[in-house]
Amino acid sequence: MNTLFYMVPLASLIALFFAWLFYAQMKKTDEGTPTMKEIAKYVRDGAMAYLKQQYKVVTIVFIILAVIFAIMAYGFNLQNSWVPFAFLTGGLFSGLAGFIGMRTATYASARTANAVGKSLNSGLKIAFRSGAVMGLTVVGLGLLDISIWWLILNGFVHEASESQKLIVITTTMLTFGMGASTQALFARVGGGIYTKCADVGADIVGKVEADIPEDDPRNPATIADNVGDNVGDVAGMGADLYESYCGSILATMALGASAWFGDVEMQTKAIMAPMMIASLGVVLSILGIYCVRTKDGASLGDLLKSLSRGTNLSAVLIAVATFGIFRLLGFSNWWQLSLSVLSGLVAGVIIGKITEYYTSHSFKPTRKLAESSQTGSATVIISGIGLGMISTAIPVVTICIAILLSFGFATGFDFSQATLSQGLYGISIAAVGMLSTLGITLATDAYGPIADNAGGNAQMSELDPEVRERTDILDSLGNTTAATGKGFAIGSAALTALALLASYIEEIKIGLHRIGEQVTSVGGQMIDATNASIPDIVSFYEINLMNPIVLTGIFVGAMMAFLFCGMTMNAVGRAAEKMVVEVRRQFKAIAGILEGKARPDYKNCVMISTRAAQQEMILPSMLAIIVPIIVGVILGPAGVIGLLAGALGAGFVLAIFLANSGGAWDNAKKYVEEGNYGGKGSECHKATVVGDTVGDPFKDTSGPSLNILIKLMSMVSIVMAGLTVVMH
């Protein structure tokens, strides 16, 4: 087992090496004309300036929380003494993943625009492999963080038994997921507010009022808009999927240690399995990345097939390899657990395909949405909301089936309480399967904003119209792949959140053990918390749907999803108002700006977005941390379980709705811009621009933040479980 463990740090180093290699290859390519370089520098400087400010705010929050955790651990013995340090490293690695990905993207956009002038395949290769830097950095740093903590805790944690030691190690490692989730939420919310403030302001005044093209250099908000693509869609997405990736692996490790408590050999195997699947997924992702290429003159469908070839190859190979991993580890039910992983992989693919169907203008729903623009912007908005609501059905049913199948395969379809722990392990390992090829699936996501920025650079640099046409093809593909990536993130969040519910019960057990509390088992016998099963703890705290405390928690959790979305949507609205006012002011105050004779004040718009994002991100982000603590203190473990269940149910469906509505509105606009229903500048185009403007915070701020909200609330509850136990 010790030998097999070293596959994990090795895979981490391989991922980081190829990330560096793709970055170095991209940097060697030509950035283009002096104008292209100048515009790229504007965007790069703006993105770095924003990230610097964001990290200052987040650092303060992290220091305060780490001090609180230290007081709980060292002052009151309510936590493991390693928790404050694990929390800090989770945030550090999450922020680092986002920083590296964003820095790569800001160097890649102009190079993509320049390469597209030679061939579509050259541009795709640079954009996609630059996106792969983000994907491989996320999985590389994630596995590195997990490896480091596994080695540290194995050396320093000492418990009465080896079996209890594995429980403590895995639950302690789970707490660094809170650091990653906290950083991810700030990155997602702050970056989302920034990018949509600039995007909405640029679209409303530029496209609709002034009737100038997207990314026109005459638009004062256009640099801020391009900066926003990087801080929101690259740095934010990187931090987001870093915590999804680590969270799924860590939750599975913790559940594995719990499910086979008392059998050290099986515990160790169950802990190793998710790490090995993730490690092999790294290698197979790299193989898939090298399979992505296309030919000149390729259609959007051809490009989709090209990306699908790489992602599907990686998914099929990891599915086959999983059977070998469980067989090698010596699980008696190796093929059933492999089918649990397969169910997660298939669910991820189905969610991705359904997202593609509802958001790509290659298919009927988005084309129908574009058609509704003939009767105005109101019908575009109504149709887009309806499309998003309908689009939730198949993903929700898919996740439900995946939950039942992954649980059933792991237990031989025995759904009794006796097999609960093994069944939950099956659900959790399905989430690992869904994210095992994150190296390439995240590459298809991060590729999108790089292509978008390439189009902006081509427009502002006044390159040949053919270059802009090619970047638009890449950008349209990027919208679809970004929506697919969000679908993967949301789907994995649902499975991981279920596993985290079980991990919360485990942390409650540790809290009870720490204070020497006895629990009453189902049979009425008093037993030590260490030996209690999940059903014992559930019975002890009366966690059932007839308990009004649980029902209260469910309602609060469901409300949190909508409250959080409302706060982030309004934040974008307030920030966008300031941007609209500033762009209108510049059009009036700077003589000759619309004639191209005077340069707009880009820096002022960048400053407005930066300040707005910094101010607006704090309250909704802190709410996600504070509410679980308050609920735990007032309502106890039963209320917290209700809170997490309510947030998961409402948040999952709401996130899919927002992501798909926003993606469909965006691509409906692009479908019109390709010459349909009057093309650019027509009344139909203006109607779809309004729809896209409404969809911007849907798909890039509120929607993608929800999956982090769900997991952060779970992580906070796990970290604060000791306090909850003491209070109840």
BAFI-818630 format. One line per field, with one value per residue (C-alpha): residue in one letter; x, y, z. Coordinates in pm, whole numbers, plus 50000, padded with zeros to 5 digits. Layout:
N
type <- c(a ...)
c1 <- c(X ...)
c2 <- c(Y ...)
c3 <- c(Z ...)
// end
This chain:
728
type <- c(m n t l f y m v p l a s l i a l f f a w l f y a q m k k t d e g t p t m k e i a k y v r d g a m a y l k q q y k v v t i v f i i l a v i f a i m a y g f n l q n s w v p f a f l t g g l f s g l a g f i g m r t a t y a s a r t a n a v g k s l n s g l k i a f r s g a v m g l t v v g l g l l d i s i w w l i l n g f v h e a s e s q k l i v i t t t m l t f g m g a s t q a l f a r v g g g i y t k c a d v g a d i v g k v e a d i p e d d p r n p a t i a d n v g d n v g d v a g m g a d l y e s y c g s i l a t m a l g a s a w f g d v e m q t k a i m a p m m i a s l g v v l s i l g i y c v r t k d g a s l g d l l k s l s r g t n l s a v l i a v a t f g i f r l l g f s n w w q l s l s v l s g l v a g v i i g k i t e y y t s h s f k p t r k l a e s s q t g s a t v i i s g i g l g m i s t a i p v v t i c i a i l l s f g f a t g f d f s q a t l s q g l y g i s i a a v g m l s t l g i t l a t d a y g p i a d n a g g n a q m s e l d p e v r e r t d i l d s l g n t t a a t g k g f a i g s a a l t a l a l l a s y i e e i k i g l h r i g e q v t s v g g q m i d a t n a s i p d i v s f y e i n l m n p i v l t g i f v g a m m a f l f c g m t m n a v g r a a e k m v v e v r r q f k a i a g i l e g k a r p d y k n c v m i s t r a a q q e m i l p s m l a i i v p i i v g v i l g p a g v i g l l a g a l g a g f v l a i f l a n s g g a w d n a k k y v e e g n y g g k g s e c h k a t v v g d t v g d p f k d t s g p s l n i l i k l m s m v s i v m a g l t v v m h)
c1 <- c(50000 50282 50433 50100 50057 50361 50161 49978 50269 50418 50096 50096 50445 50357 50055 50258 50536 50294 50127 50469 50544 50220 50281 50637 50522 50255 50502 50730 50457 50424 50196 50128 50146 50252 49884 49791 50071 49962 49600 49707 49922 49627 49420 49703 49784 49417 49367 49677 49583 49237 49367 49617 49335 49114 49388 49443 49078 49073 49399 49240 48937 49163 49375 49063 48917 49250 49277 48922 49007 49331 49140 48888 49168 49425 49206 48894 48997 48698 48903 49210 49519 49612 49287 49408 49710 49514 49258 49529 49700 49366 49309 49669 49671 49322 49430 49756 49569 49348 49646 49850 49553 49465 49822 49846 49516 49623 49936 49749 49465 49669 49875 49552 49425 49755 49761 49402 49520 49728 49483 49189 49376 49672 49442 49251 49575 49713 49382 49307 49653 49667 49336 49497 49754 49465 49326 49660 49758 49435 49473 49849 49826 49524 49705 50020 49827 49660 49996 50170 49898 49873 50246 50244 49943 50061 50378 50233 49882 49872 49550 49456 49417 49537 49176 49086 49404 49286 48950 49121 49366 49098 48854 49136 49237 48876 48902 49152 48857 48700 49002 48971 48593 48629 48889 48679 48365 48544 48709 48382 48164 48422 48532 48171 48066 48370 48322 47946 47961 48191 48010 47662 47786 47971 47671 47394 47568 47796 47586 47231 47259 47565 47522 47893 48033 48133 48489 48506 48809 48580 48392 48548 48436 48587 48922 48742 48518 48820 48986 48665 48673 49005 48933 48585 48587 48950 49073 48723 48660 49007 48954 48600 48699 49008 48780 48535 48821 48983 48646 48534 48863 48881 48514 48562 48876 48691 48394 48626 48792 48449 48280 48542 48619 48793 48947 49270 49359 49022 49025 49362 49243 48928 49138 49386 49124 49008 49368 49472 49173 49250 49620 49547 49297 49581 49780 49475 49373 49712 49663 49322 49465 49706 49411 49238 49295 49084 49109 49075 48723 48581 48224 48109 47996 48341 48506 48269 48357 48727 48698 48462 48717 48973 48734 48554 48881 48999 48661 48649 49006 48956 48636 48828 49126 48901 48820 49193 49251 48985 49100 49463 49366 49192 48832 48600 48331 48581 48361 48056 48257 48394 48035 47972 48257 48121 47778 47938 48131 47822 47617 47881 47878 47496 47480 47744 47554 47221 47387 47533 47190 47017 47289 47453 47298 47365 47047 46678 46624 46871 46766 46405 46516 46683 46361 46165 46370 46143 45880 46114 46337 46051 45980 46353 46368 46049 46165 46512 46374 46139 46424 46639 46362 46286 46657 46680 46468 46711 47019 46821 46683 47035 47186 46905 46967 47345 47292 47073 47300 47628 47481 47326 47637 47847 47606 47469 47147 47093 46943 46919 47084 47341 47503 47463 47833 47944 47662 47762 48119 47984 47813 48128 48354 48109 48187 48559 48485 48299 48596 48878 48943 48922 49260 49097 48738 48863 49086 48771 48626 48926 48971 48646 48754 49089 48904 48670 48965 49130 48823 48835 49201 49134 48850 49042 49354 49142 49270 49131 48754 48830 49034 48737 48510 48743 48775 48395 48371 48616 48431 48090 48237 48382 48037 47912 48215 48198 47833 47929 48205 47956 47729 48013 48088 47723 47673 47985 47877 47553 47730 48009 47761 47583 47917 47989 47661 47796 48135 47955 47810 48163 48289 47999 48111 48465 48328 48122 48426 48641 48405 48345 47976 47778 47510 47196 47193 46881 46835 46846 47193 47443 47762 48079 48064 48375 48193 47862 47736 47581 47227 47316 47407 47100 46881 47059 46989 46644 46740 46421 46159 45909 46144 46045 46409 46515 46228 46325 46681 46556 46359 46652 46886 46652 46612 46991 47023 46776 46900 47258 47156 46947 47236 47487 47241 47171 47544 47596 47304 47442 47793 47663 47469 47794 47958 47669 47682 48060 48047 47767 47967 48275 48076 47949 48257 48540 48509 48566 48549 48283 48464 48779 48972 49011 49110 48861 48962 48989 49153 48856 48624 48870 48878 48496 48475 48754 48603 48253 48369 48572 48284 48002 48163 48211 47853 47723 48049 48053 47686 47779 48024 47814 47473 47587 47757 47443 47218 47454 47459 47080 46935 47215 47317 46958 46913 47247 47160 46832 47016 47261 46989 46773 47064 47164 46815 46731 47085 47146 46830 46867 47230 47141 46856 47075 47371 47162 46941 47248 47435 47134 47083 47450 47451 47113 47278 47572 47333 47174 47518 47604 47346 47020 46704 46866 47217 47423 47257 46903 46614 46639 47006 46927 46661 46907 47170 46919 46861 47236 47275 47017 47186 47534 47496 47285 47564 47879 47802 47508 47479 47839 47871 47590 47784 48056 47792 47655 47997 48128 47828 47900 48269 48196 47954 48220 48489 48251 48104 48294 48127 47786 47831 47929 47628 47390)
c2 <- c(50000 50241 50177 50239 50568 50713 50701 51007 51251 51111 51185 51530 51603 51470 51702 52004 51918 51909 52228 52395 52241 52371 52712 52724 52617 52888 53158 53070 53156 53505 53749 53947 54315 54592 54687 54330 54320 54654 54542 54209 54399 54621 54311 54129 54427 54480 54112 54099 54424 54285 53952 54129 54327 54019 53818 54100 54080 53700 53686 53893 53660 53353 53489 53564 53218 53043 53223 53112 52752 52771 52891 52607 52351 52464 52655 52436 52103 52122 52035 51849 52067 52037 52196 52562 52463 52235 52513 52762 52528 52450 52819 52875 52596 52691 53052 52942 52722 53015 53253 53024 52953 53321 53431 53171 53286 53652 53555 53312 53528 53752 53453 53265 53560 53577 53199 53198 53429 53135 52850 52755 52447 52660 52886 52592 52422 52729 52813 52455 52370 52700 52598 52263 52450 52539 52183 52016 52276 52216 51836 51859 52096 51910 51575 51744 51898 51564 51380 51624 51608 51229 51200 51465 51328 50967 51072 51290 51162 50907 50736 50439 50216 50221 50213 50523 50692 50654 50809 51111 51155 51150 51377 51624 51626 51695 52029 52167 52143 52430 52647 52558 52620 52956 53076 52940 53122 53457 53397 53295 53568 53847 53746 53695 54040 54196 54034 54084 54445 54521 54294 54433 54793 54736 54564 54800 55123 54993 54743 54856 55235 55330 55046 54961 54604 54386 54453 54775 54981 55287 55126 55238 54916 54675 54628 54574 54321 54126 54145 54009 53701 53610 53687 53531 53251 53141 53225 53172 52846 52715 52776 52635 52305 52272 52250 52019 51786 51777 51764 51452 51268 51371 51288 50942 50882 50979 50757 50466 50493 50498 50224 49962 50083 49808 49648 49844 49663 49738 50096 50154 50009 50224 50533 50455 50384 50746 50872 50607 50671 51043 50976 50757 51015 51268 51055 50972 51340 51428 51158 51305 51657 51544 51402 51740 51889 52002 52102 52444 52535 52326 52396 52437 52075 51964 52154 52000 51655 51737 51831 51540 51300 51395 51401 51080 50891 50990 50895 50553 50468 50569 50361 50054 50125 50153 49782 49710 49944 49784 49436 49526 49659 49330 49440 49138 49347 49507 49497 49637 49934 49986 50008 50275 50479 50412 50541 50871 50895 50823 51072 51339 51267 51277 51606 51748 51636 51769 52100 52109 52034 52315 52579 52525 52699 52383 52246 52331 52489 52776 52831 52850 53103 53312 53292 53444 53765 53852 53965 54158 54125 54032 53709 53632 53657 53455 53182 53171 53129 52855 52679 52686 52546 52260 52184 52085 51774 51531 51629 51590 51251 51151 51238 51054 50741 50775 50800 50489 50290 50387 50305 49984 49857 49914 49720 49454 49658 49613 49945 49856 50061 49786 49870 50248 50332 50115 50258 50616 50521 50406 50744 50929 50721 50799 51170 51087 50907 51209 51436 51188 51337 51696 51769 51766 51864 52181 52247 52262 52511 52741 52739 52941 53276 53251 53228 53510 53736 53641 53773 54092 54143 54084 54340 54606 54551 54588 54263 54110 54034 53668 53648 53774 53523 53239 53359 53386 53018 52929 53159 53009 52666 52804 52911 52557 52392 52640 52549 52181 52240 52409 52107 51877 52100 52110 51734 51648 51894 51702 51368 51514 51702 51373 51223 51530 51475 51138 51294 51545 51256 51115 51447 51455 51110 51239 51540 51313 51091 51395 51506 51147 51138 50813 50759 50547 50293 50184 49897 50132 50026 50294 50268 50471 50725 50573 50247 50408 50364 50638 50508 50520 50889 50962 50794 50970 51317 51219 51313 51229 51412 51410 51619 51989 52089 51897 52049 52397 52334 52217 52537 52754 52564 52604 52972 53015 52911 53180 53444 53394 53416 53726 53898 53818 53915 54249 54299 54265 54501 54771 54738 54743 55064 55238 55105 55215 55566 55585 55462 55709 55987 55914 55905 56255 56404 56280 56449 56226 55898 55742 55862 55680 56007 55991 55705 55609 55604 55227 55246 55418 55136 54875 55059 55067 54690 54620 54831 54699 54336 54389 54557 54333 53990 54005 53985 53687 53498 53551 53452 53104 53070 53226 53061 52697 52800 52978 52687 52443 52644 52699 52383 52131 51844 51770 52129 52126 51806 51970 52287 52096 51879 52183 52376 52073 52011 52373 52477 52191 52254 52633 52615 52408 52644 52955 52806 52675 52983 53206 52984 52964 53342 53397 53153 53275 53616 53462 53273 53604 53763 53493 53650 53490 53698 54014 53971 54226 54563 54437 54464 54088 54131 54401 54178 53889 54126 54218 53847 53785 54076 53923 53584 53713 53706 53388 53182 53355 53483 53332 52992 52871 53007 52781 52455 52614 52743 52389 52241 52534 52513 52139 52201 52474 52240 51967 52198 52344 52004 52008 52335 52202 51889 52090 52320 52022)
c3 <- c(50000 50082 49738 49564 49753 49578 49253 49389 49427 49105 48915 49073 48944 48596 48581 48691 48444 48147 48270 48262 47921 47763 47919 47783 47435 47435 47543 47248 46993 46843 47029 46711 46622 46865 46905 46994 47252 47400 47439 47590 47842 47939 48011 48190 48415 48499 48585 48805 48982 49059 49183 49409 49571 49606 49772 50025 50134 50136 50337 50614 50623 50632 50918 51126 51063 51130 51466 51556 51463 51665 51973 51929 51887 52144 52390 52413 52252 52014 51706 51592 51640 51270 51145 51132 50921 50689 50638 50536 50288 50122 50056 49946 49687 49559 49509 49346 49096 48995 48970 48743 48517 48485 48419 48141 47989 47976 47781 47552 47416 47181 47069 46987 46781 46595 46533 46404 46126 45998 46060 46279 46404 46521 46721 46871 46973 47155 47325 47428 47556 47745 47902 47981 48192 48423 48422 48493 48753 48944 48954 49010 49307 49443 49452 49586 49877 49954 49937 50170 50435 50417 50489 50765 50951 50924 51098 51371 51456 51738 51847 52065 51760 51400 51282 51485 51359 50997 51091 51251 50960 50689 50874 50948 50582 50493 50673 50423 50185 50381 50301 49932 49936 50111 49862 49572 49684 49711 49373 49206 49359 49330 48981 48872 48991 48824 48485 48466 48586 48292 48045 48118 48107 47779 47616 47727 47628 47352 47158 47233 47275 47066 46815 46803 46778 47071 47193 46993 47110 47128 47418 47751 47927 47675 47855 48187 48009 47883 48225 48375 48151 48311 48678 48671 48417 48459 48812 48957 48774 48864 49236 49207 49049 49268 49572 49386 49291 49635 49813 49626 49695 50062 50134 49980 50186 50506 50419 50334 50674 50840 50635 50725 51078 51272 50961 50904 50583 50419 50553 50389 50058 50064 50134 49857 49588 49521 49521 49268 49041 49045 48977 48676 48555 48533 48291 48078 48068 47920 47657 47571 47544 47272 47072 47030 46684 46389 46023 45863 45761 46046 46154 46514 46505 46387 46671 46924 46788 46818 47186 47253 47103 47367 47666 47565 47513 47863 48015 47847 47947 48313 48320 48205 48432 48740 48722 48733 49029 49250 49147 49224 49566 49642 49702 49711 49536 49296 48989 49174 49306 48954 48831 49098 48946 48599 48702 48806 48479 48270 48471 48406 48032 48018 48208 47974 47663 47792 47877 47526 47376 47564 47526 47184 46884 46686 46845 46846 47196 47147 46785 46903 47164 46891 46688 46978 46932 46640 46892 47121 47426 47663 47476 47463 47843 47896 47655 47813 48164 48043 47861 48174 48392 48152 48114 48484 48440 48276 48485 48808 48702 48590 48929 49110 48903 48955 49334 49342 49112 49279 49622 49491 49314 49626 49850 49616 49606 49976 50087 50456 50730 50780 50445 50469 50507 50213 49998 50077 49986 49649 49594 49690 49464 49181 49234 49209 48882 48748 48823 48753 48406 48531 48371 48026 48113 48283 47980 47763 48011 48055 47677 47642 47795 47614 47281 47390 47474 47144 46963 47168 47086 46714 46718 46910 46699 46382 46230 45914 45951 45874 46195 46397 46225 46326 46685 46699 46600 46879 47121 47040 47105 47429 47548 47503 47665 47955 48012 47996 48252 48483 48443 48551 48850 48957 48911 49108 49379 49428 49473 49687 49909 49985 50088 50302 50490 50599 50679 50902 51102 51135 51267 51515 51635 51687 51876 52103 52161 52245 52523 52642 52552 52529 52263 52269 51988 51799 52045 52344 52460 52565 52357 52313 52027 51868 51800 51700 51345 51131 51210 51583 51560 51346 51608 51897 51752 51612 51257 51068 50862 51149 51360 51325 51382 51070 50869 50990 50873 50530 50478 50588 50354 50056 50139 50152 49786 49677 49921 49805 49438 49503 49679 49403 49125 49294 49344 48968 48908 49138 48997 48637 48706 48795 48479 48257 48404 48349 47987 47906 48073 47865 47540 47620 47789 47563 47228 46923 47114 46887 46576 46688 46723 47103 47332 47608 47973 48013 48356 48520 48409 48537 48871 48894 48836 49085 49365 49307 49316 49635 49817 49697 49740 50118 50250 50046 50095 50472 50492 50365 50656 50934 50873 50927 51253 51380 51279 51452 51774 51783 51625 51675 51443 51336 51220 51037 50849 50743 50640 50421 50265 50184 50036 49827 49686 49603 49510 49266 49062 49076 48961 48653 48566 48592 48403 48113 48075 48069 47823 47589 47589 47508 47215 47086 47052 46867 46637 46536 46495 46239 46008 46118 46180 46050 46189 46382 46444 46376 46622 46678 46765 47020 47175 47214 47357 47629 47694 47707 47950 48184 48145 48227 48609 48574 48418 48540 48891 49078 48905 48931 49285 49409 49388 49603 49846 49889 49965 50172 50404 50441 50507 50765 50940 50949 51086 51349 51449 51778 51882 51775 51989 52296 52258 52230)
// end
